[in-house]
Amino acid sequence: MKEQLEARMNELKAELEAGRQMIQELDEKRTQLGYTLTRISGAIQVLEELAAAEEAPVQA
């Protein structure tokens, strides 16, 4: 019985560690995705400003 308990405990510890590692990887991906979305948003803003500047009448 003791061997079965220890075996199950070891399985659960391995699952726990795998879960923690997955969370860490997902957090890193989320951070990178946040940076990417910020860059895309900035690029859109610049392009919108350039497009608006082209539409504005030129004053002399």
PyMOL Python script that loads the backbone (N, CA, C, O; Angstrom):
from pymol import cmd

cmd.read_pdbstr("""\
ATOM      1  N   MET A   1       0.824  -1.195   0.000  1.00  0.00           N
ATOM      2  CA  MET A   1       0.000   0.000   0.000  1.00  0.00           C
ATOM      3  C   MET A   1       0.867   1.257   0.000  1.00  0.00           C
ATOM      4  O   MET A   1       0.577   2.217  -0.713  1.00  0.00           O
ATOM      5  N   LYS A   2       1.929   1.246   0.800  1.00  0.00           N
ATOM      6  CA  LYS A   2       2.803   2.410   0.892  1.00  0.00           C
ATOM      7  C   LYS A   2       3.447   2.705  -0.464  1.00  0.00           C
ATOM      8  O   LYS A   2       3.595   3.867  -0.844  1.00  0.00           O
ATOM      9  N   GLU A   3       3.822   1.672  -1.178  1.00  0.00           N
ATOM     10  CA  GLU A   3       4.435   1.851  -2.493  1.00  0.00           C
ATOM     11  C   GLU A   3       3.455   2.491  -3.474  1.00  0.00           C
ATOM     12  O   GLU A   3       3.832   3.338  -4.283  1.00  0.00           O
ATOM     13  N   GLN A   4       2.196   2.075  -3.389  1.00  0.00           N
ATOM     14  CA  GLN A   4       1.174   2.654  -4.263  1.00  0.00           C
ATOM     15  C   GLN A   4       0.962   4.135  -3.954  1.00  0.00           C
ATOM     16  O   GLN A   4       0.819   4.949  -4.866  1.00  0.00           O
ATOM     17  N   LEU A   5       0.943   4.478  -2.669  1.00  0.00           N
ATOM     18  CA  LEU A   5       0.781   5.877  -2.274  1.00  0.00           C
ATOM     19  C   LEU A   5       1.954   6.720  -2.776  1.00  0.00           C
ATOM     20  O   LEU A   5       1.764   7.812  -3.311  1.00  0.00           O
ATOM     21  N   GLU A   6       3.153   6.203  -2.599  1.00  0.00           N
ATOM     22  CA  GLU A   6       4.340   6.940  -3.050  1.00  0.00           C
ATOM     23  C   GLU A   6       4.359   7.087  -4.571  1.00  0.00           C
ATOM     24  O   GLU A   6       4.741   8.134  -5.094  1.00  0.00           O
ATOM     25  N   ALA A   7       3.949   6.042  -5.270  1.00  0.00           N
ATOM     26  CA  ALA A   7       3.904   6.110  -6.734  1.00  0.00           C
ATOM     27  C   ALA A   7       2.890   7.159  -7.175  1.00  0.00           C
ATOM     28  O   ALA A   7       3.167   7.956  -8.072  1.00  0.00           O
ATOM     29  N   ARG A   8       1.718   7.159  -6.548  1.00  0.00           N
ATOM     30  CA  ARG A   8       0.686   8.143  -6.914  1.00  0.00           C
ATOM     31  C   ARG A   8       1.152   9.555  -6.574  1.00  0.00           C
ATOM     32  O   ARG A   8       0.931  10.488  -7.346  1.00  0.00           O
ATOM     33  N   MET A   9       1.794   9.710  -5.426  1.00  0.00           N
ATOM     34  CA  MET A   9       2.303  11.006  -5.010  1.00  0.00           C
ATOM     35  C   MET A   9       3.329  11.525  -6.023  1.00  0.00           C
ATOM     36  O   MET A   9       3.325  12.708  -6.362  1.00  0.00           O
ATOM     37  N   ASN A  10       4.196  10.651  -6.497  1.00  0.00           N
ATOM     38  CA  ASN A  10       5.195  11.038  -7.480  1.00  0.00           C
ATOM     39  C   ASN A  10       4.547  11.437  -8.814  1.00  0.00           C
ATOM     40  O   ASN A  10       4.990  12.377  -9.473  1.00  0.00           O
ATOM     41  N   GLU A  11       3.496  10.709  -9.196  1.00  0.00           N
ATOM     42  CA  GLU A  11       2.760  11.060 -10.420  1.00  0.00           C
ATOM     43  C   GLU A  11       2.145  12.457 -10.292  1.00  0.00           C
ATOM     44  O   GLU A  11       2.217  13.275 -11.209  1.00  0.00           O
ATOM     45  N   LEU A  12       1.542  12.700  -9.137  1.00  0.00           N
ATOM     46  CA  LEU A  12       0.901  13.994  -8.924  1.00  0.00           C
ATOM     47  C   LEU A  12       1.924  15.132  -8.879  1.00  0.00           C
ATOM     48  O   LEU A  12       1.669  16.220  -9.395  1.00  0.00           O
ATOM     49  N   LYS A  13       3.059  14.881  -8.273  1.00  0.00           N
ATOM     50  CA  LYS A  13       4.119  15.900  -8.247  1.00  0.00           C
ATOM     51  C   LYS A  13       4.601  16.217  -9.657  1.00  0.00           C
ATOM     52  O   LYS A  13       4.866  17.375  -9.979  1.00  0.00           O
ATOM     53  N   ALA A  14       4.714  15.196 -10.493  1.00  0.00           N
ATOM     54  CA  ALA A  14       5.136  15.403 -11.874  1.00  0.00           C
ATOM     55  C   ALA A  14       4.080  16.210 -12.635  1.00  0.00           C
ATOM     56  O   ALA A  14       4.420  17.107 -13.408  1.00  0.00           O
ATOM     57  N   GLU A  15       2.807  15.894 -12.418  1.00  0.00           N
ATOM     58  CA  GLU A  15       1.721  16.643 -13.062  1.00  0.00           C
ATOM     59  C   GLU A  15       1.712  18.094 -12.599  1.00  0.00           C
ATOM     60  O   GLU A  15       1.497  19.005 -13.398  1.00  0.00           O
ATOM     61  N   LEU A  16       1.945  18.304 -11.308  1.00  0.00           N
ATOM     62  CA  LEU A  16       1.987  19.655 -10.759  1.00  0.00           C
ATOM     63  C   LEU A  16       3.110  20.461 -11.403  1.00  0.00           C
ATOM     64  O   LEU A  16       2.903  21.609 -11.794  1.00  0.00           O
ATOM     65  N   GLU A  17       4.273  19.878 -11.513  1.00  0.00           N
ATOM     66  CA  GLU A  17       5.412  20.567 -12.127  1.00  0.00           C
ATOM     67  C   GLU A  17       5.137  20.869 -13.598  1.00  0.00           C
ATOM     68  O   GLU A  17       5.458  21.955 -14.080  1.00  0.00           O
ATOM     69  N   ALA A  18       4.547  19.918 -14.308  1.00  0.00           N
ATOM     70  CA  ALA A  18       4.208  20.142 -15.715  1.00  0.00           C
ATOM     71  C   ALA A  18       3.200  21.279 -15.850  1.00  0.00           C
ATOM     72  O   ALA A  18       3.312  22.097 -16.763  1.00  0.00           O
ATOM     73  N   GLY A  19       2.230  21.340 -14.964  1.00  0.00           N
ATOM     74  CA  GLY A  19       1.239  22.409 -14.974  1.00  0.00           C
ATOM     75  C   GLY A  19       1.864  23.763 -14.701  1.00  0.00           C
ATOM     76  O   GLY A  19       1.521  24.752 -15.347  1.00  0.00           O
ATOM     77  N   ARG A  20       2.774  23.810 -13.752  1.00  0.00           N
ATOM     78  CA  ARG A  20       3.467  25.068 -13.449  1.00  0.00           C
ATOM     79  C   ARG A  20       4.300  25.539 -14.641  1.00  0.00           C
ATOM     80  O   ARG A  20       4.352  26.731 -14.946  1.00  0.00           O
ATOM     81  N   GLN A  21       4.938  24.604 -15.294  1.00  0.00           N
ATOM     82  CA  GLN A  21       5.743  24.953 -16.459  1.00  0.00           C
ATOM     83  C   GLN A  21       4.855  25.480 -17.589  1.00  0.00           C
ATOM     84  O   GLN A  21       5.217  26.438 -18.272  1.00  0.00           O
ATOM     85  N   MET A  22       3.697  24.853 -17.781  1.00  0.00           N
ATOM     86  CA  MET A  22       2.763  25.327 -18.811  1.00  0.00           C
ATOM     87  C   MET A  22       2.288  26.742 -18.517  1.00  0.00           C
ATOM     88  O   MET A  22       2.205  27.574 -19.421  1.00  0.00           O
ATOM     89  N   ILE A  23       1.976  27.015 -17.255  1.00  0.00           N
ATOM     90  CA  ILE A  23       1.529  28.354 -16.871  1.00  0.00           C
ATOM     91  C   ILE A  23       2.625  29.370 -17.156  1.00  0.00           C
ATOM     92  O   ILE A  23       2.344  30.459 -17.657  1.00  0.00           O
ATOM     93  N   GLN A  24       3.861  29.029 -16.846  1.00  0.00           N
ATOM     94  CA  GLN A  24       4.966  29.943 -17.099  1.00  0.00           C
ATOM     95  C   GLN A  24       5.110  30.217 -18.598  1.00  0.00           C
ATOM     96  O   GLN A  24       5.310  31.362 -19.001  1.00  0.00           O
ATOM     97  N   GLU A  25       5.011  29.186 -19.411  1.00  0.00           N
ATOM     98  CA  GLU A  25       5.114  29.353 -20.859  1.00  0.00           C
ATOM     99  C   GLU A  25       3.971  30.210 -21.396  1.00  0.00           C
ATOM    100  O   GLU A  25       4.182  31.072 -22.250  1.00  0.00           O
ATOM    101  N   LEU A  26       2.760  29.971 -20.893  1.00  0.00           N
ATOM    102  CA  LEU A  26       1.605  30.756 -21.336  1.00  0.00           C
ATOM    103  C   LEU A  26       1.734  32.218 -20.917  1.00  0.00           C
ATOM    104  O   LEU A  26       1.368  33.115 -21.677  1.00  0.00           O
ATOM    105  N   ASP A  27       2.249  32.462 -19.718  1.00  0.00           N
ATOM    106  CA  ASP A  27       2.465  33.838 -19.276  1.00  0.00           C
ATOM    107  C   ASP A  27       3.462  34.558 -20.183  1.00  0.00           C
ATOM    108  O   ASP A  27       3.271  35.727 -20.520  1.00  0.00           O
ATOM    109  N   GLU A  28       4.524  33.856 -20.575  1.00  0.00           N
ATOM    110  CA  GLU A  28       5.514  34.444 -21.468  1.00  0.00           C
ATOM    111  C   GLU A  28       4.894  34.748 -22.839  1.00  0.00           C
ATOM    112  O   GLU A  28       5.143  35.806 -23.418  1.00  0.00           O
ATOM    113  N   LYS A  29       4.096  33.823 -23.344  1.00  0.00           N
ATOM    114  CA  LYS A  29       3.416  34.047 -24.633  1.00  0.00           C
ATOM    115  C   LYS A  29       2.456  35.223 -24.541  1.00  0.00           C
ATOM    116  O   LYS A  29       2.365  36.029 -25.467  1.00  0.00           O
ATOM    117  N   ARG A  30       1.737  35.325 -23.422  1.00  0.00           N
ATOM    118  CA  ARG A  30       0.788  36.423 -23.228  1.00  0.00           C
ATOM    119  C   ARG A  30       1.518  37.764 -23.221  1.00  0.00           C
ATOM    120  O   ARG A  30       1.054  38.734 -23.820  1.00  0.00           O
ATOM    121  N   THR A  31       2.644  37.811 -22.550  1.00  0.00           N
ATOM    122  CA  THR A  31       3.437  39.039 -22.515  1.00  0.00           C
ATOM    123  C   THR A  31       3.896  39.418 -23.912  1.00  0.00           C
ATOM    124  O   THR A  31       3.771  40.574 -24.316  1.00  0.00           O
ATOM    125  N   GLN A  32       4.423  38.458 -24.648  1.00  0.00           N
ATOM    126  CA  GLN A  32       4.875  38.732 -26.011  1.00  0.00           C
ATOM    127  C   GLN A  32       3.726  39.176 -26.904  1.00  0.00           C
ATOM    128  O   GLN A  32       3.890  40.070 -27.734  1.00  0.00           O
ATOM    129  N   LEU A  33       2.577  38.560 -26.739  1.00  0.00           N
ATOM    130  CA  LEU A  33       1.405  38.947 -27.531  1.00  0.00           C
ATOM    131  C   LEU A  33       0.984  40.370 -27.200  1.00  0.00           C
ATOM    132  O   LEU A  33       0.585  41.123 -28.088  1.00  0.00           O
ATOM    133  N   GLY A  34       1.069  40.740 -25.935  1.00  0.00           N
ATOM    134  CA  GLY A  34       0.758  42.112 -25.529  1.00  0.00           C
ATOM    135  C   GLY A  34       1.676  43.108 -26.214  1.00  0.00           C
ATOM    136  O   GLY A  34       1.216  44.144 -26.694  1.00  0.00           O
ATOM    137  N   TYR A  35       2.983  42.806 -26.267  1.00  0.00           N
ATOM    138  CA  TYR A  35       3.938  43.679 -26.959  1.00  0.00           C
ATOM    139  C   TYR A  35       3.601  43.776 -28.444  1.00  0.00           C
ATOM    140  O   TYR A  35       3.644  44.858 -29.029  1.00  0.00           O
ATOM    141  N   THR A  36       3.268  42.650 -29.042  1.00  0.00           N
ATOM    142  CA  THR A  36       2.942  42.634 -30.465  1.00  0.00           C
ATOM    143  C   THR A  36       1.701  43.477 -30.743  1.00  0.00           C
ATOM    144  O   THR A  36       1.681  44.252 -31.699  1.00  0.00           O
ATOM    145  N   LEU A  37       0.675  43.334 -29.921  1.00  0.00           N
ATOM    146  CA  LEU A  37      -0.551  44.110 -30.113  1.00  0.00           C
ATOM    147  C   LEU A  37      -0.290  45.606 -29.929  1.00  0.00           C
ATOM    148  O   LEU A  37      -0.878  46.426 -30.635  1.00  0.00           O
ATOM    149  N   THR A  38       0.573  45.962 -29.004  1.00  0.00           N
ATOM    150  CA  THR A  38       0.919  47.366 -28.804  1.00  0.00           C
ATOM    151  C   THR A  38       1.624  47.926 -30.034  1.00  0.00           C
ATOM    152  O   THR A  38       1.328  49.040 -30.466  1.00  0.00           O
ATOM    153  N   ARG A  39       2.558  47.158 -30.601  1.00  0.00           N
ATOM    154  CA  ARG A  39       3.263  47.597 -31.811  1.00  0.00           C
ATOM    155  C   ARG A  39       2.296  47.759 -32.978  1.00  0.00           C
ATOM    156  O   ARG A  39       2.370  48.740 -33.718  1.00  0.00           O
ATOM    157  N   ILE A  40       1.388  46.798 -33.142  1.00  0.00           N
ATOM    158  CA  ILE A  40       0.408  46.863 -34.234  1.00  0.00           C
ATOM    159  C   ILE A  40      -0.485  48.087 -34.053  1.00  0.00           C
ATOM    160  O   ILE A  40      -0.763  48.802 -35.015  1.00  0.00           O
ATOM    161  N   SER A  41      -0.927  48.324 -32.842  1.00  0.00           N
ATOM    162  CA  SER A  41      -1.777  49.475 -32.554  1.00  0.00           C
ATOM    163  C   SER A  41      -1.050  50.774 -32.893  1.00  0.00           C
ATOM    164  O   SER A  41      -1.640  51.683 -33.478  1.00  0.00           O
ATOM    165  N   GLY A  42       0.220  50.863 -32.530  1.00  0.00           N
ATOM    166  CA  GLY A  42       1.004  52.048 -32.856  1.00  0.00           C
ATOM    167  C   GLY A  42       1.157  52.232 -34.353  1.00  0.00           C
ATOM    168  O   GLY A  42       1.067  53.353 -34.853  1.00  0.00           O
ATOM    169  N   ALA A  43       1.385  51.157 -35.066  1.00  0.00           N
ATOM    170  CA  ALA A  43       1.524  51.229 -36.522  1.00  0.00           C
ATOM    171  C   ALA A  43       0.219  51.692 -37.164  1.00  0.00           C
ATOM    172  O   ALA A  43       0.240  52.489 -38.102  1.00  0.00           O
ATOM    173  N   ILE A  44      -0.899  51.207 -36.674  1.00  0.00           N
ATOM    174  CA  ILE A  44      -2.199  51.628 -37.195  1.00  0.00           C
ATOM    175  C   ILE A  44      -2.396  53.119 -36.961  1.00  0.00           C
ATOM    176  O   ILE A  44      -2.858  53.841 -37.845  1.00  0.00           O
ATOM    177  N   GLN A  45      -2.043  53.572 -35.763  1.00  0.00           N
ATOM    178  CA  GLN A  45      -2.201  54.988 -35.445  1.00  0.00           C
ATOM    179  C   GLN A  45      -1.368  55.859 -36.386  1.00  0.00           C
ATOM    180  O   GLN A  45      -1.857  56.878 -36.873  1.00  0.00           O
ATOM    181  N   VAL A  46      -0.126  55.475 -36.647  1.00  0.00           N
ATOM    182  CA  VAL A  46       0.737  56.233 -37.553  1.00  0.00           C
ATOM    183  C   VAL A  46       0.135  56.265 -38.955  1.00  0.00           C
ATOM    184  O   VAL A  46       0.087  57.319 -39.589  1.00  0.00           O
ATOM    185  N   LEU A  47      -0.321  55.121 -39.434  1.00  0.00           N
ATOM    186  CA  LEU A  47      -0.906  55.068 -40.779  1.00  0.00           C
ATOM    187  C   LEU A  47      -2.182  55.901 -40.866  1.00  0.00           C
ATOM    188  O   LEU A  47      -2.424  56.558 -41.878  1.00  0.00           O
ATOM    189  N   GLU A  48      -2.997  55.878 -39.817  1.00  0.00           N
ATOM    190  CA  GLU A  48      -4.200  56.712 -39.815  1.00  0.00           C
ATOM    191  C   GLU A  48      -3.845  58.192 -39.853  1.00  0.00           C
ATOM    192  O   GLU A  48      -4.503  58.970 -40.543  1.00  0.00           O
ATOM    193  N   GLU A  49      -2.818  58.583 -39.121  1.00  0.00           N
ATOM    194  CA  GLU A  49      -2.383  59.981 -39.124  1.00  0.00           C
ATOM    195  C   GLU A  49      -1.833  60.378 -40.489  1.00  0.00           C
ATOM    196  O   GLU A  49      -2.097  61.482 -40.967  1.00  0.00           O
ATOM    197  N   LEU A  50      -1.084  59.501 -41.109  1.00  0.00           N
ATOM    198  CA  LEU A  50      -0.562  59.799 -42.448  1.00  0.00           C
ATOM    199  C   LEU A  50      -1.697  59.920 -43.464  1.00  0.00           C
ATOM    200  O   LEU A  50      -1.681  60.808 -44.316  1.00  0.00           O
ATOM    201  N   ALA A  51      -2.674  59.029 -43.371  1.00  0.00           N
ATOM    202  CA  ALA A  51      -3.813  59.069 -44.288  1.00  0.00           C
ATOM    203  C   ALA A  51      -4.612  60.351 -44.079  1.00  0.00           C
ATOM    204  O   ALA A  51      -5.062  60.958 -45.052  1.00  0.00           O
ATOM    205  N   ALA A  52      -4.798  60.773 -42.832  1.00  0.00           N
ATOM    206  CA  ALA A  52      -5.535  61.997 -42.533  1.00  0.00           C
ATOM    207  C   ALA A  52      -4.776  63.215 -43.047  1.00  0.00           C
ATOM    208  O   ALA A  52      -5.389  64.170 -43.525  1.00  0.00           O
ATOM    209  N   ALA A  53      -3.453  63.190 -42.951  1.00  0.00           N
ATOM    210  CA  ALA A  53      -2.647  64.311 -43.420  1.00  0.00           C
ATOM    211  C   ALA A  53      -2.748  64.450 -44.932  1.00  0.00           C
ATOM    212  O   ALA A  53      -2.732  65.572 -45.440  1.00  0.00           O
ATOM    213  N   GLU A  54      -2.849  63.358 -45.659  1.00  0.00           N
ATOM    214  CA  GLU A  54      -2.988  63.405 -47.109  1.00  0.00           C
ATOM    215  C   GLU A  54      -4.341  63.938 -47.514  1.00  0.00           C
ATOM    216  O   GLU A  54      -4.454  64.579 -48.559  1.00  0.00           O
ATOM    217  N   GLU A  55      -5.369  63.698 -46.726  1.00  0.00           N
ATOM    218  CA  GLU A  55      -6.714  64.146 -47.036  1.00  0.00           C
ATOM    219  C   GLU A  55      -6.924  65.625 -46.726  1.00  0.00           C
ATOM    220  O   GLU A  55      -7.775  66.275 -47.334  1.00  0.00           O
ATOM    221  N   ALA A  56      -6.157  66.152 -45.791  1.00  0.00           N
ATOM    222  CA  ALA A  56      -6.307  67.545 -45.392  1.00  0.00           C
ATOM    223  C   ALA A  56      -5.865  68.457 -46.536  1.00  0.00           C
ATOM    224  O   ALA A  56      -4.878  68.169 -47.213  1.00  0.00           O
ATOM    225  N   PRO A  57      -6.582  69.543 -46.753  1.00  0.00           N
ATOM    226  CA  PRO A  57      -6.189  70.475 -47.822  1.00  0.00           C
ATOM    227  C   PRO A  57      -4.872  71.170 -47.487  1.00  0.00           C
ATOM    228  O   PRO A  57      -4.608  71.508 -46.333  1.00  0.00           O
ATOM    229  N   VAL A  58      -4.067  71.372 -48.495  1.00  0.00           N
ATOM    230  CA  VAL A  58      -2.757  72.022 -48.312  1.00  0.00           C
ATOM    231  C   VAL A  58      -2.975  73.523 -48.267  1.00  0.00           C
ATOM    232  O   VAL A  58      -3.561  74.094 -49.187  1.00  0.00           O
ATOM    233  N   GLN A  59      -2.511  74.164 -47.211  1.00  0.00           N
ATOM    234  CA  GLN A  59      -2.652  75.602 -47.068  1.00  0.00           C
ATOM    235  C   GLN A  59      -1.312  76.275 -47.339  1.00  0.00           C
ATOM    236  O   GLN A  59      -0.273  75.842 -46.841  1.00  0.00           O
ATOM    237  N   ALA A  60      -1.352  77.339 -48.137  1.00  0.00           N
ATOM    238  CA  ALA A  60      -0.117  78.037 -48.497  1.00  0.00           C
ATOM    239  C   ALA A  60       0.071  79.284 -47.709  1.00  0.00           C
ATOM    240  O   ALA A  60       1.064  79.987 -47.895  1.00  0.00           O
TER     241      ALA A  60
END
""", "prot")
cmd.dss("prot")
cmd.show_as("cartoon", "prot")
cmd.util.cbc("prot")
cmd.orient("prot")
